[in-house]
């Protein structure tokens, strides 16, 4: 059974050096171990006599999920023990503080809000790819590595798509932190990763305005108001907030998950590329929805059936970011058409996909002026126009397509870097004709096939004018 812990005591070889923090659910100890050079923290659940099962279930959930997560966006798992003796979880101790101090500093500059949001959205996208929904996204549960990545901590309320959902089995009431809880969580629906996008939207609203969009409700009645009542638009509180940021925040806070960004990866892209955000009426909204709209939402929530469980990986796969790497050289016009044919087929299958049209303007490695063509036209602007011309036959809505021209002496490296930062799920690239030099140096398409961490389709133009595609697939799950 659990026992009292004191500094200097050893638990399974871990020496308790210092009590770092005590919250309502657990105590954090700084610990050391002779076999570990990594800075360590031990999390010990607080189990008080007569207390409900919440801390116990939350500890069991985190103990199941944390060892299955990897990457820079989660703390590294080291060891754990269950309730047969002393329960604990030992993990990497991250330097610095959480994002909680930013709450007191809010409102923050819009650029800072977007920067924080993009990093957190990228972290959420990575854990979603590993089959986990966090369900407790808030400033105190987010830290930052010295290298800049956001780190999500505290998985006691989370759900792993391939493990039993102990919280759903144990409780029938909403589970989460009241100011940040999503409408689906209010309805006890724990199936949609876009719940984390809603919670991040609450955090962005708070950082941008200094106010919580839904206050701090104490009971179920207060929580249920967010099923039909929207917050004041951020620009009404802080007019300095740019329209594009209000557009993104209010989209995250939509009651209907289908109206939010489809994935956290797409949200990270929007926050990192404000110039590409498509503005709707949300951007200039100055008031809450009128009474009639609120009543319609209320009736909708009463009549709407519970969402069917859907694997997280299937949800992410239904809304991928597809990158078309397009060679706009005049001699490659047939290949560009073949590429468009294959991209069109991909978009027919992936009806919720976002297309990123990318071209690399290869520049010399030495610093010489390379910004204009022989006729004095800006090469970058000209390429953007050509990209839009290439995509026009696909007939896509503005919010489904973006255009980017990269400038680099190494096209393959530039495309790989873009794909990584934009959280691209599928790359479609054309392959030029083979030659001895290309076989020796390695083509751009072959480098992407070898090094990209997502699906890659390579397209070749056949003599008949038809397109032939091939490549390799990378499982986006972990």
DRENTOR-599799 format. One record per residue (C-alpha): x, y, z. Coordinates in pm, whole numbers, plus 50000, padded with zeros to 5 digits. Example, Ala and Ser with C-alpha at 12.3 -4.5 7.8 and 13.67 -1.06 7.14 Angstrom:
<sites>
SITE / px / py / pz
SITE / 51230 / 49550 / 50780
SITE / 51367 / 49894 / 50714
</sites>
This chain:
<sites>
SITE / px / py / pz
SITE / 50000 / 50000 / 50000
SITE / 50115 / 50361 / 49948
SITE / 50322 / 50505 / 50232
SITE / 50440 / 50848 / 50343
SITE / 50736 / 50980 / 50148
SITE / 51023 / 51195 / 50277
SITE / 51330 / 51355 / 50118
SITE / 51624 / 51117 / 50112
SITE / 51403 / 50810 / 50092
SITE / 51454 / 50557 / 49813
SITE / 51173 / 50398 / 49613
SITE / 51277 / 50117 / 49379
SITE / 51623 / 50270 / 49347
SITE / 51496 / 50626 / 49289
SITE / 51615 / 50872 / 49554
SITE / 51367 / 51143 / 49652
SITE / 51564 / 51468 / 49650
SITE / 51303 / 51742 / 49674
SITE / 50925 / 51786 / 49680
SITE / 50867 / 52011 / 49379
SITE / 50490 / 52059 / 49373
SITE / 50172 / 51927 / 49529
SITE / 49843 / 51960 / 49342
SITE / 49498 / 51822 / 49403
SITE / 49570 / 51488 / 49235
SITE / 49942 / 51421 / 49274
SITE / 50276 / 51518 / 49428
SITE / 50583 / 51578 / 49213
SITE / 50928 / 51484 / 49345
SITE / 51266 / 51558 / 49195
SITE / 51442 / 51223 / 49199
SITE / 51773 / 51072 / 49092
SITE / 51883 / 50722 / 48996
SITE / 52240 / 50590 / 48955
SITE / 52156 / 50438 / 48616
SITE / 51987 / 50752 / 48478
SITE / 52165 / 51067 / 48362
SITE / 51837 / 51225 / 48255
SITE / 51682 / 51483 / 48494
SITE / 51390 / 51298 / 48653
SITE / 51059 / 51373 / 48820
SITE / 50842 / 51122 / 49008
SITE / 50466 / 51170 / 49004
SITE / 50291 / 51014 / 49306
SITE / 49909 / 51012 / 49315
SITE / 49736 / 51157 / 49620
SITE / 49499 / 50898 / 49764
SITE / 49312 / 51042 / 50063
SITE / 49080 / 50836 / 50282
SITE / 48719 / 50855 / 50160
SITE / 48817 / 51026 / 49834
SITE / 48647 / 50923 / 49509
SITE / 48809 / 50710 / 49240
SITE / 48915 / 51003 / 49021
SITE / 49285 / 51021 / 49119
SITE / 49320 / 50643 / 49105
SITE / 49162 / 50609 / 48761
SITE / 49354 / 50910 / 48627
SITE / 49681 / 50760 / 48750
SITE / 49603 / 50426 / 48586
SITE / 49518 / 50604 / 48258
SITE / 49846 / 50798 / 48253
SITE / 50041 / 50487 / 48351
SITE / 49893 / 50307 / 48047
SITE / 49930 / 50587 / 47794
SITE / 50259 / 50764 / 47868
SITE / 50486 / 50464 / 47790
SITE / 50321 / 50436 / 47446
SITE / 50402 / 50793 / 47345
SITE / 50729 / 50913 / 47195
SITE / 50885 / 51219 / 47038
SITE / 50979 / 51569 / 47152
SITE / 50620 / 51669 / 47233
SITE / 50583 / 51434 / 47532
SITE / 50799 / 51380 / 47843
SITE / 51012 / 51068 / 47815
SITE / 50875 / 50780 / 48023
SITE / 51124 / 50605 / 48255
SITE / 50944 / 50376 / 48504
SITE / 50618 / 50314 / 48689
SITE / 50473 / 50107 / 48974
SITE / 50112 / 50025 / 49058
SITE / 49906 / 50032 / 49376
SITE / 50034 / 49697 / 49507
SITE / 50318 / 49889 / 49675
SITE / 50397 / 50257 / 49618
SITE / 50231 / 50390 / 49299
SITE / 50439 / 50630 / 49093
SITE / 50539 / 50735 / 48743
SITE / 50895 / 50849 / 48675
SITE / 50951 / 51059 / 48367
SITE / 51187 / 51314 / 48219
SITE / 51198 / 51639 / 48418
SITE / 51158 / 51931 / 48181
SITE / 51335 / 52259 / 48258
SITE / 51142 / 52581 / 48308
SITE / 50777 / 52648 / 48371
SITE / 50448 / 52569 / 48204
SITE / 50252 / 52826 / 48003
SITE / 50050 / 52917 / 48315
SITE / 50241 / 53243 / 48382
SITE / 50123 / 53371 / 48043
SITE / 49768 / 53383 / 48181
SITE / 49869 / 53669 / 48413
SITE / 50054 / 53844 / 48129
SITE / 49760 / 53830 / 47889
SITE / 49664 / 53988 / 47658
SITE / 49974 / 53895 / 47461
SITE / 50083 / 54034 / 47127
SITE / 49894 / 53861 / 46841
SITE / 50218 / 53731 / 46688
SITE / 50310 / 53570 / 47020
SITE / 49964 / 53414 / 47052
SITE / 49997 / 53265 / 46703
SITE / 50349 / 53138 / 46774
SITE / 50241 / 52960 / 47094
SITE / 49928 / 52824 / 46929
SITE / 50117 / 52683 / 46631
SITE / 50360 / 52498 / 46858
SITE / 50082 / 52353 / 47074
SITE / 49878 / 52253 / 46766
SITE / 50185 / 52075 / 46626
SITE / 50224 / 51886 / 46954
SITE / 49857 / 51787 / 46951
SITE / 49883 / 51667 / 46593
SITE / 50171 / 51439 / 46689
SITE / 49992 / 51277 / 46984
SITE / 49677 / 51239 / 46772
SITE / 49891 / 51053 / 46519
SITE / 49987 / 50824 / 46805
SITE / 49618 / 50745 / 46875
SITE / 49578 / 50972 / 47181
SITE / 49332 / 51254 / 47255
SITE / 49458 / 51466 / 47546
SITE / 49124 / 51605 / 47677
SITE / 49290 / 51846 / 47923
SITE / 49463 / 52107 / 47708
SITE / 49529 / 52415 / 47923
SITE / 49829 / 52640 / 48000
SITE / 49941 / 52446 / 48308
SITE / 49963 / 52124 / 48104
SITE / 50196 / 52266 / 47838
SITE / 50570 / 52317 / 47873
SITE / 50838 / 52418 / 47624
SITE / 51168 / 52250 / 47551
SITE / 51485 / 52453 / 47525
SITE / 51480 / 52366 / 47154
SITE / 51138 / 52535 / 47123
SITE / 50890 / 52245 / 47091
SITE / 50575 / 52246 / 47301
SITE / 50544 / 51947 / 47537
SITE / 50205 / 51815 / 47650
SITE / 50203 / 51678 / 48005
SITE / 49947 / 51512 / 48235
SITE / 49761 / 51235 / 48052
SITE / 49528 / 51144 / 48339
SITE / 49215 / 51245 / 48144
SITE / 49333 / 51118 / 47806
SITE / 49207 / 50842 / 47583
SITE / 49414 / 50602 / 47374
SITE / 49233 / 50467 / 47072
SITE / 49374 / 50116 / 47122
SITE / 49335 / 50088 / 47500
SITE / 49032 / 50064 / 47728
SITE / 48883 / 50405 / 47810
SITE / 48878 / 50371 / 48189
SITE / 48731 / 50717 / 48242
SITE / 48433 / 50648 / 48014
SITE / 48378 / 50315 / 48185
SITE / 48397 / 50466 / 48536
SITE / 48220 / 50800 / 48499
SITE / 47910 / 50929 / 48321
SITE / 47963 / 51299 / 48395
SITE / 48177 / 51539 / 48187
SITE / 48550 / 51495 / 48252
SITE / 48784 / 51788 / 48201
SITE / 48880 / 52137 / 48325
SITE / 48566 / 52352 / 48320
SITE / 48689 / 52666 / 48136
SITE / 48852 / 52456 / 47859
SITE / 48613 / 52164 / 47819
SITE / 48467 / 52110 / 47470
SITE / 48096 / 52074 / 47388
SITE / 48154 / 51704 / 47308
SITE / 48305 / 51649 / 47654
SITE / 48000 / 51816 / 47808
SITE / 47795 / 51549 / 47632
SITE / 48038 / 51277 / 47754
SITE / 48160 / 51210 / 47398
SITE / 48528 / 51110 / 47412
SITE / 48572 / 51012 / 47048
SITE / 48679 / 51326 / 46862
SITE / 49036 / 51470 / 46852
SITE / 48884 / 51805 / 46757
SITE / 48792 / 51838 / 47126
SITE / 49158 / 51926 / 47181
SITE / 49131 / 52191 / 46908
SITE / 48838 / 52350 / 47094
SITE / 49037 / 52358 / 47419
SITE / 49333 / 52513 / 47239
SITE / 49092 / 52772 / 47097
SITE / 48991 / 52862 / 47453
SITE / 49358 / 52908 / 47542
SITE / 49423 / 53122 / 47234
SITE / 49122 / 53339 / 47320
SITE / 49252 / 53382 / 47675
SITE / 49604 / 53471 / 47563
SITE / 49473 / 53713 / 47298
SITE / 49214 / 53895 / 47513
SITE / 49304 / 53831 / 47876
SITE / 48956 / 53684 / 47933
SITE / 48816 / 53331 / 47924
SITE / 48556 / 53292 / 47648
SITE / 48313 / 53098 / 47870
SITE / 48420 / 53220 / 48214
SITE / 48473 / 52956 / 48482
SITE / 48147 / 52761 / 48512
SITE / 48099 / 52562 / 48832
SITE / 47815 / 52324 / 48748
SITE / 47670 / 52122 / 48462
SITE / 47421 / 52398 / 48379
SITE / 47704 / 52644 / 48321
SITE / 47894 / 52391 / 48112
SITE / 47595 / 52321 / 47890
SITE / 47572 / 52689 / 47791
SITE / 47863 / 52640 / 47554
SITE / 47648 / 52400 / 47353
SITE / 47453 / 52698 / 47221
SITE / 47607 / 53025 / 47342
SITE / 47915 / 53161 / 47164
SITE / 48167 / 53399 / 47325
SITE / 48210 / 53766 / 47248
SITE / 48431 / 53801 / 46939
SITE / 48793 / 53864 / 47047
SITE / 48823 / 54190 / 46848
SITE / 48537 / 54338 / 47049
SITE / 48755 / 54302 / 47359
SITE / 49092 / 54383 / 47197
SITE / 49051 / 54572 / 46866
SITE / 49424 / 54528 / 46794
SITE / 49370 / 54157 / 46726
SITE / 49399 / 54109 / 46347
SITE / 49094 / 53973 / 46162
SITE / 49278 / 53656 / 46057
SITE / 49350 / 53562 / 46420
SITE / 48986 / 53617 / 46519
SITE / 48888 / 53398 / 46224
SITE / 49110 / 53115 / 46349
SITE / 49010 / 53145 / 46716
SITE / 48637 / 53153 / 46649
SITE / 48666 / 52862 / 46410
SITE / 48833 / 52658 / 46685
SITE / 48546 / 52747 / 46919
SITE / 48264 / 52634 / 46690
SITE / 48011 / 52415 / 46873
SITE / 47995 / 52174 / 46581
SITE / 48331 / 51994 / 46544
SITE / 48274 / 51972 / 46168
SITE / 48315 / 52352 / 46149
SITE / 48648 / 52355 / 46332
SITE / 48986 / 52292 / 46166
SITE / 48978 / 51932 / 46052
SITE / 49305 / 51844 / 46226
SITE / 49550 / 52006 / 46464
SITE / 49803 / 51990 / 46181
SITE / 49583 / 52212 / 45965
SITE / 49541 / 52452 / 46259
SITE / 49920 / 52468 / 46304
SITE / 49951 / 52551 / 45934
SITE / 49697 / 52836 / 45961
SITE / 49864 / 52986 / 46268
SITE / 50203 / 52972 / 46093
SITE / 50074 / 53121 / 45763
SITE / 49835 / 53407 / 45853
SITE / 49856 / 53545 / 45499
SITE / 49693 / 53225 / 45370
SITE / 49398 / 53219 / 45614
SITE / 49071 / 53255 / 45424
SITE / 48854 / 53515 / 45597
SITE / 48481 / 53462 / 45645
SITE / 48222 / 53661 / 45837
SITE / 48389 / 53537 / 46157
SITE / 48682 / 53771 / 46094
SITE / 48469 / 54086 / 46126
SITE / 48211 / 53954 / 46369
SITE / 48136 / 54209 / 46642
SITE / 47854 / 54049 / 46842
SITE / 47737 / 53716 / 46974
SITE / 47487 / 53514 / 46776
SITE / 47128 / 53641 / 46807
SITE / 46868 / 53467 / 47023
SITE / 46716 / 53276 / 46732
SITE / 47047 / 53119 / 46636
SITE / 47116 / 53021 / 46998
SITE / 46777 / 52854 / 47025
SITE / 46838 / 52662 / 46702
SITE / 47169 / 52538 / 46844
SITE / 46999 / 52438 / 47169
SITE / 46735 / 52232 / 46989
SITE / 47005 / 52077 / 46771
SITE / 47197 / 51952 / 47074
SITE / 46881 / 51799 / 47219
SITE / 46794 / 51610 / 46901
SITE / 47140 / 51524 / 46771
SITE / 47228 / 51156 / 46826
SITE / 47551 / 51064 / 46999
SITE / 47847 / 51046 / 46761
SITE / 47956 / 50700 / 46659
SITE / 48305 / 50608 / 46786
SITE / 48564 / 50648 / 46512
SITE / 48932 / 50557 / 46537
SITE / 49153 / 50865 / 46567
SITE / 49377 / 50751 / 46283
SITE / 49075 / 50724 / 46052
SITE / 48969 / 51078 / 46145
SITE / 49316 / 51216 / 46066
SITE / 49329 / 51020 / 45742
SITE / 48997 / 51173 / 45634
SITE / 49142 / 51526 / 45641
SITE / 49503 / 51506 / 45521
SITE / 49730 / 51784 / 45402
SITE / 49839 / 51688 / 45049
SITE / 50148 / 51856 / 44908
SITE / 50187 / 51874 / 44531
SITE / 50555 / 51940 / 44448
SITE / 50528 / 52091 / 44101
SITE / 50805 / 52138 / 43844
SITE / 50707 / 52446 / 43642
SITE / 50990 / 52424 / 43390
SITE / 50856 / 52466 / 43031
SITE / 51002 / 52132 / 42922
SITE / 50812 / 51961 / 43205
SITE / 50463 / 52069 / 43097
SITE / 50349 / 51711 / 43023
SITE / 50472 / 51596 / 43362
SITE / 50292 / 51888 / 43530
SITE / 49966 / 51783 / 43361
SITE / 50017 / 51420 / 43465
SITE / 50081 / 51537 / 43821
SITE / 49759 / 51740 / 43820
SITE / 49566 / 51434 / 43703
SITE / 49693 / 51224 / 43993
SITE / 49639 / 51507 / 44245
SITE / 49282 / 51539 / 44120
SITE / 49224 / 51170 / 44180
SITE / 49367 / 51197 / 44532
SITE / 49139 / 51491 / 44613
SITE / 48835 / 51304 / 44480
SITE / 48908 / 51027 / 44728
SITE / 49006 / 51263 / 45013
SITE / 48713 / 51503 / 45002
SITE / 48828 / 51693 / 45315
SITE / 49192 / 51722 / 45214
SITE / 49378 / 52051 / 45196
SITE / 49613 / 52092 / 44898
SITE / 49947 / 52271 / 44933
SITE / 50089 / 52358 / 44590
SITE / 50465 / 52399 / 44629
SITE / 50738 / 52494 / 44384
SITE / 51109 / 52534 / 44457
SITE / 51290 / 52824 / 44297
SITE / 51643 / 52689 / 44284
SITE / 51891 / 52964 / 44371
SITE / 52271 / 52961 / 44355
SITE / 52459 / 52867 / 44670
SITE / 52664 / 53186 / 44647
SITE / 52507 / 53519 / 44726
SITE / 52428 / 53672 / 44389
SITE / 52116 / 53854 / 44276
SITE / 51874 / 53597 / 44133
SITE / 51540 / 53770 / 44183
SITE / 51443 / 53863 / 43826
SITE / 51419 / 53692 / 43490
SITE / 51564 / 53821 / 43163
SITE / 51264 / 54052 / 43119
SITE / 51297 / 54204 / 43466
SITE / 50998 / 54023 / 43620
SITE / 51014 / 53906 / 43981
SITE / 51072 / 53530 / 43968
SITE / 50901 / 53454 / 44299
SITE / 50582 / 53639 / 44206
SITE / 50584 / 53484 / 43860
SITE / 50608 / 53133 / 44006
SITE / 50312 / 53204 / 44237
SITE / 50103 / 53303 / 43939
SITE / 50209 / 52987 / 43754
SITE / 50120 / 52770 / 44055
SITE / 49769 / 52918 / 44066
SITE / 49734 / 52864 / 43693
SITE / 49840 / 52499 / 43738
SITE / 49578 / 52441 / 44010
SITE / 49289 / 52627 / 43846
SITE / 49151 / 52321 / 43656
SITE / 49112 / 52139 / 43989
SITE / 48835 / 52389 / 44079
SITE / 48903 / 52401 / 44453
SITE / 48750 / 52631 / 44715
SITE / 48991 / 52895 / 44847
SITE / 49006 / 52738 / 45192
SITE / 49123 / 52405 / 45047
SITE / 49433 / 52519 / 44858
SITE / 49749 / 52719 / 44934
SITE / 50041 / 52824 / 44714
SITE / 50404 / 52843 / 44827
SITE / 50727 / 52916 / 44641
SITE / 51040 / 52806 / 44826
SITE / 51384 / 52946 / 44746
SITE / 51671 / 52705 / 44805
SITE / 51985 / 52566 / 44641
SITE / 51867 / 52217 / 44744
SITE / 51510 / 52144 / 44625
SITE / 51481 / 51807 / 44801
SITE / 51592 / 51951 / 45134
SITE / 51351 / 52245 / 45097
SITE / 51057 / 52018 / 45019
SITE / 51134 / 51784 / 45310
SITE / 51163 / 52078 / 45549
SITE / 50835 / 52226 / 45426
SITE / 50657 / 51891 / 45458
SITE / 50779 / 51852 / 45814
SITE / 50681 / 52201 / 45929
SITE / 50345 / 52196 / 45748
SITE / 50256 / 51849 / 45887
SITE / 50202 / 51715 / 45537
SITE / 50041 / 51370 / 45523
SITE / 50087 / 51289 / 45153
SITE / 50340 / 51419 / 44899
SITE / 50270 / 51392 / 44526
SITE / 50574 / 51469 / 44310
SITE / 50665 / 51428 / 43947
SITE / 50976 / 51237 / 43838
SITE / 51183 / 51366 / 43549
SITE / 51328 / 51129 / 43290
SITE / 51622 / 50920 / 43407
SITE / 51985 / 50992 / 43321
SITE / 52323 / 50869 / 43436
SITE / 52384 / 51193 / 43626
SITE / 52050 / 51164 / 43807
SITE / 52117 / 50804 / 43897
SITE / 52454 / 50905 / 44039
SITE / 52342 / 51212 / 44234
SITE / 51994 / 51092 / 44324
SITE / 51679 / 51264 / 44199
SITE / 51460 / 51492 / 44411
SITE / 51173 / 51242 / 44400
SITE / 51393 / 50952 / 44514
SITE / 51525 / 51159 / 44805
SITE / 51168 / 51236 / 44914
SITE / 51071 / 50869 / 44891
SITE / 51373 / 50775 / 45103
SITE / 51352 / 51050 / 45366
SITE / 50994 / 51179 / 45399
SITE / 50801 / 51065 / 45706
SITE / 50466 / 51059 / 45521
SITE / 50311 / 50893 / 45217
SITE / 50486 / 50974 / 44888
SITE / 50343 / 50922 / 44539
SITE / 50581 / 50960 / 44244
SITE / 50421 / 51044 / 43908
SITE / 50568 / 50984 / 43563
SITE / 50429 / 51104 / 43230
SITE / 50377 / 50822 / 42979
SITE / 50437 / 50878 / 42606
SITE / 50063 / 50846 / 42550
SITE / 50003 / 51148 / 42773
SITE / 49863 / 50936 / 43055
SITE / 49998 / 50941 / 43409
SITE / 50168 / 50658 / 43592
SITE / 50204 / 50681 / 43969
SITE / 50400 / 50481 / 44223
SITE / 50594 / 50530 / 44543
SITE / 50578 / 50415 / 44898
SITE / 50350 / 50466 / 45194
SITE / 50451 / 50551 / 45547
SITE / 50212 / 50465 / 45829
SITE / 50120 / 50795 / 46001
SITE / 50047 / 50611 / 46322
SITE / 50306 / 50514 / 46577
</sites>
